Amino acid sequence: MTARFHNPVDTRFGWGCLQDLASITAQQTVTLVTFPEARALGLVERIQALLGERLVYVVEDVQPNPDVAQLRGTYERFWQQAGSCDVVLAVGGGSAIDTAKALIVGTESGQFDELLALLATGQPFVPAHCKTLIAAPTTAGTGSEVTPWATIWDSASHKKYSLHLDCTWPKVAIVDPQLMLTVPAGVTVSTGLDALSHALESIWNINANPVSDTFAVSAIEDILECLPQLRRDLGNPELRSRMALAALKAGLAFSNTKTALAHSISYEMTLHHGLPHGIACSFTLPLVLGLAWGHDAARDRTLQRVFGDDLDKAQAQLRTFLHSLDVKTEFTDYGVTPTEAAAMIRFALQGARGKNFIGSRAA
């Protein structure tokens, strides 16, 4: 069977590579989408210095887990006030990049609810307008800089929308570990575990192939070794660089496979139990490893390259790793009863991401 790997993102990696921004956007006007603390950290000023008058608009009130309640106004103001800009630059974590992906998809009316209606159909569509996207992550975890997907939440209705169009692939990813130096310990751990989940989910996946596996295995090995060290030494440039590269590799892996069961479960845990995404998609990894094991010989061989051939030891290794980062690994730790957990897993297996899981057909 032929393996196919495709990723159209022009990816720049390296300490200080944010400097490339000026030449990448030459002659183009830019809207910056970033997080509320970016200005105090000097990031907005730094980007202003790189772009000068070409920085024409700034969105800096991005919140975690972009929600329709806030996105609606942000989206409509952007298209009214900066609809003529050439490029949208996302600088931040997954929420900033997801917000930017939503903003770049223009509707005929300029109304956000028209976009929601299109997303609600679950069908691909060609947007009326689309901006070029550049993504510069400030956390090592989301992988969103090299994928086309964005999640938009509607917490009031307990729903989520998945955005995925040809134009929501970033044109350029700027992965500069220097931007990650100020990330606090809790966010460093949470986003690092998101990257670990991306890598593992790309292995126990019906869409996996030897190319995605290569990125995934390398990412897992680096994260298992590096993340606990980084948590103890947050200002270490070498560790920041290693985690940034690991998260990038995990992003490249799942850019071709999508995620699977752990992420499908995570959406319910975030919507109904308020769990941060990185924890919600990683606390079940030992459990899902057990559910994956034995369904596909090729997948088992790839997992065993990391964990060895003893399932009990592999699960124990993952649990010990998570516990060392103060992440609990049982549903009951988060107020979910065994009966509720079993129902949640059954429901998650029926979701689009759950169906990517190699064990879904046997469930």
N, C-alpha and C positions, 0 to 999 in steps of 0.2 A: 504494500500500500504506500502511495506517495505522501510524504509529509509536506505540508505547505505552511510557510510562516510569512506573514506580511505585517510590516509596521512602517507607515509613511512619514513618521515624525523625524525631522532633522534634529538630532539630539546632541547637545553640547554638555560635556561633563568636565568639571575641574574646579579647583579652588580659585575663586575670583573671576569665573567665566561670565558673571553678570555683565562685565565690561563689554562683552560682545553685543549687548543689546543695542548700542548706538548704531553699529554697522548693520545689524540684522534688520533694523527698522528704518534705514536711511530713506529720507524723503517722505516718510509716512507719518500721519498723525495717529496718536495713541491714546486710548483710554486705559487707565490703571484700575484694576479691581484687586483690593487687598483687605486686610483684617484691621480691626480698630486700633490695635497697638502698634501698627507699622509706622505711623508718623512719629510716635514717641521714641521708637527704636532707630529713627533716622533713615528708614527705608524709603519713605516718600521723597525726602529731600535728595537722597542719593539717586533715585530714578529721575527726578526732576533735573539733576545736574547732568545726567547722561543724555537726556532727551531734549532739554531746553524747551523751546516754545512748541515743540511737537507733542508734548504731553498736554492734551487739551481738556481732559476730564478725569476726575478721580472718584471712584466708588470705594469708600473705606469703612462701611458699616456692615461688612459681611459677618454673619453669625454662624455658629456651628450648625450643621445639618440644615442647609438652606430650606426655608419653609415658604409655602405660597403666600402666607399672610404678609411676610416682609418682601418677598421677591416681586410681588405684583407692582408695588410702587417704584422699587429700584429699577425694574425692567422698563416701565413706561417712561420714567424720567430719563433714563439712558437714551432711549430711542428719540425722545423729544429734544433733548439737549445736546446729545453727542452722536446722533444717528449718522452723521457724515464722516465720522472718523474711519480710518483704514484698519486699525489693529486694536484688538483688546488684549492687554497684557495682564495675566493673572499672577500675582505674587502672594503666596501664602500656602496654607495647607489644602487638603482636599475640598474644604468648604468654599474657599476662594476660587479654586479652579472650577468646581461644579457650578458656582454662581456665574462665573464668566462664560461657561459653556451654555448656560441658559440665556444669558444676555445676548450672545452673538447670533442667536436664531431669531430672525426678525419675522413678524407676521404682517399680513396685508394691512391690518388695521392699526398696528402698533400697540395692540392690547395684549396683555399677558394672558387673559382668559382664552383668547384664540389659540395660543400655544398650548395651554392646558387641554383644551378640547381635542387638539390634534394628538397630543400625547396619550389621552385617555382611550383613543381607538386602539392603541397598541400596534399600529401599522406604520411602516416607514412613510415618510412624506418629504417633499422637496420644499424647503422654506422659501418664503417670498424674498428674503434677503439673508445674507450671512456674512459676518465679519471674519477676518483672519484672527486666529487665536495663537498667542504665545504664552507658555506656562513656565513659571519659575517657582518650583516648590520650595517652601521654607521648612518643611518637615520631611523626614525620611520614612515614608510609609504609604502614601496613597497610591502612587503609581499613575495618578490621573494625568500627569504630564505626557504620558505615552499611550493613553487609551482614549477612546471616543466617548466613554460613558459618563453620565452624570446622574445623580439621584436627587430628585426634588421631593421634599416631604410635605405632606398636608396633615399636620398633627391633629388639627381640629376634627378631621374626618377619619383619622387613623388609616391614611392611605399614603402610598408613595408612587411617584412617577419615575420611569427610567427614560432618560434622553440619550439617544444614540443615532447620530446621522453621519453621513460622510464628512460634513463640514465641522463636526464637533471633535474630530481629530485635531489636536494642536498642530500648527505648521512647524513650530520649533519648541523644543523643550530645553530650558537652561537649568541644568542641575549643578548648582554652586553650593558645595557643602559649607562655605563661609556664611551663607544665609541661615544656617541651622544652628549656629553656635549659641544663640540665646534661648533656644527652646528649653523650657523647664523639664524636670525629670519626668513628671507624670505624662506630659504630652510626648516626650521622647519614647517612653515605654509604650504608650497606647498606639502611636503611629508605627513604631517598630513592629508591634504585634500584628497590626494590619498588614504590613508587608510580609510577615511570616505566613499569615493566613493566605494572602494572594499566591505565594509560592506553592504552599501545600495544596491549595484548592486547584491550582493548575495541573497538579500531578494526578489527583484522584478524580479525573475529569474525562468525560467521553471525547472531548476535543483535543486531548493532549497529543503531543508528538515529540520526537526526539530533539527538535530544536527548542521548543518551549521547555522541555525537561532540563536541558543544559543550563538555561538561565535559572530555572527554579531550584535545582539542586545546589548550585553555587550560592544562590541567595539564602537558602535555608542554612547551609553550613556557616556562612558569614554571620547571619543574625543570631544563631544559637551561641556562637562564640563571642560575638562583639557586643550585643545589646546589654548584657549584665555589666560588662566592663564600662561601657559608655554611661550607664546609669550612675556609676560611681565616680566618673571622671568626665563631666559634661562639657568641659572646655577643651577636651583633647582633639586637636584638629585631625589627627590620623584616624581616630575612632569615628569622628563625625563623617569623614570621607568614606570610610569603609561602610558605614550604615547607609549613607546616601547612595553609594553604588549598589549595595545589596537591595535597597528598595527599588532602585531603577531596574535592576535585573528581574525582580519579582513583578514589576509593572510590565516589562517586556514579555514575561512568561504569560501572564493572564490577559495581556492585550490580544492574544490569539485564542485563548481557551474560554474566557469569561470565568467567573467564580462558580462555586458549587454550593454544597449543602450548608457549610458553616456560615456562609454569607446569607443564605436563604433564612436560616434560623435567626441570624443577627438582626434582620429587619424587624421581626416580631419583638425581639428583646429591646430594641431601641424604641419602637413605637409604643409598646405597652408597658415596658419596665424602665424606660429612661436610661438604658445602659449606653455609655459612649461607644461609638462604632468600633474602635480598635479592640476594646474589651469584649464587646458583643460578638465579634466574629472570631475571636481567638480562644475564649474560655472553653469552647466545645471541641477544640482541635484534637485532644486525646480521644474523646468519644468518637469523633468522626473518623479518625485514623482507624479505630477498631471496626467501624462499619464499612470502611473501604477495603480493608485487608481481606484478600482471598477471592475477590471478584474478578480480577484480571491479572494474569501472570506478568504481563509487561509492566503494569502499574505497580505490582508488588516489587518487581526487580528495581524499579526506580526509587520507590520508598526505602527499600533495603540498602540502597547505596548510602543513604543518610543514617538510617536507624538500625541496621543489622536485620537479622532474620527472625528475631524473637519478638512477637507482637507485644507480649506483656511488658518486656523491657523497653520497647519503643514507646508505649503509652506512658510508662513510668518516667522515662526520660523527658517527655513533653510536659507531664504534670509537674515534675520537679523544676523544670525550667520556668514554667509559668508561676509556680508558687514562689520561686526565688525572686520574682518580680512583683510579688504581692498580688497576684491575680488568682482568684479562686476559680476552681474548675468544675464545680457541680451546679446544676440548676437550682438545687435547694439553697445554695449560697446566695442566690439572687431572688429568693422568695417564690420560686416556681416549684410546685409539687411534682412528684414523679408522674402522676396522672396527666397534669398539665404539660409537662415536658414531653411525654410520649405523643400527646395530641399535637404539640407544636412541631415536633419532628415529622410526623405524618403530613401535616399541612405544608411544611417547608419542602418536603420531597415533591410536592405537586407544583411548586412554583417554578418559574423559568430557570432560576439558578439551581434549584434542587434537582431538576431534570438533567442537569449537566453532570451530576454525581454518578460515579460508576456503579454505585449500589442501588440506584433509583429503580432500575428495571426489576430488581429482585424484591423490592419493598412491597 
